[in-house]
Amino acid sequence: MERVASELDDVLCTIQLVVGDDALQQRLFDQLVDLLVESMFVELRQAHLRGELDRAGYVEELAGLAATCRQAGLLPLPSRRT
């Protein structure tokens, strides 16, 4: 989660510096969305590891999150596509 948070911070700081460069702004915005999606999955995994979700609850939440992200066009992440 620390890596994702650090990358989110970097993107948020950088996006303010590229005002007027539409292509770079779009690329950074896309990266921001990818990181936010990734953070939701990481947070869910951490909740399971902390014992807040049992295995069945984790799997159910994971499937629901994945389905919601797919319906919104957020999965698969562009950086992960082959």
C-alpha positions in Angstrom: 0.0 0.0 0.0 2.9 2.3 0.7 4.1 2.0 -2.9 0.6 2.8 -4.3 0.2 5.7 -1.9 3.6 7.1 -3.0 2.8 6.8 -6.7 -0.6 8.4 -6.1 1.1 11.3 -4.4 3.7 11.7 -7.2 0.9 11.6 -9.9 -1.2 14.2 -8.0 1.7 16.5 -7.6 2.9 16.1 -11.2 -0.6 16.6 -12.8 -0.6 20.1 -11.4 2.6 20.9 -13.1 1.5 19.9 -16.6 -1.5 22.1 -17.1 -1.8 22.9 -20.8 -0.2 19.7 -22.0 -3.3 17.7 -22.8 -1.6 14.5 -23.8 0.5 14.4 -20.6 -2.5 15.4 -18.5 -4.5 12.5 -20.0 -1.7 10.1 -19.4 -1.3 11.1 -15.8 -5.1 11.0 -15.3 -5.2 7.5 -16.7 -2.3 6.5 -14.4 -4.2 8.1 -11.5 -7.3 6.0 -12.2 -5.2 2.8 -12.5 -3.6 3.5 -9.1 -6.9 4.2 -7.5 -8.3 0.9 -8.8 -5.2 -0.9 -7.6 -5.5 0.7 -4.2 -9.0 -0.7 -3.8 -7.8 -4.2 -4.4 -4.8 -3.7 -2.1 -7.0 -2.3 0.7 -9.3 -5.3 0.3 -6.4 -7.7 0.6 -5.1 -5.9 3.7 -8.5 -6.1 5.3 -8.4 -9.9 4.8 -4.9 -10.1 6.2 -5.9 -8.1 9.3 -8.7 -10.6 9.9 -11.5 -8.2 9.1 -12.7 -10.5 6.3 -12.7 -14.3 6.4 -11.7 -16.2 3.3 -15.2 -16.5 2.0 -16.0 -12.8 2.6 -12.7 -11.8 1.0 -13.5 -13.9 -2.1 -17.0 -12.5 -2.3 -15.8 -8.9 -2.0 -13.0 -9.5 -4.5 -15.4 -10.9 -7.1 -17.8 -8.0 -6.5 -15.1 -5.4 -6.8 -13.7 -7.0 -10.0 -17.2 -7.2 -11.6 -17.9 -3.6 -10.8 -14.6 -2.5 -12.2 -15.1 -4.6 -15.3 -18.6 -3.1 -15.8 -17.1 0.4 -15.5 -14.4 -0.4 -18.1 -11.6 -0.3 -15.5 -10.4 -3.8 -15.8 -8.1 -5.1 -17.1 -5.8 -2.2 -16.2 -4.3 -0.9 -19.4 -0.8 -1.3 -18.1 -1.5 -5.0 -17.5 -2.9 -5.8 -20.9 -0.9 -8.0 -23.3 
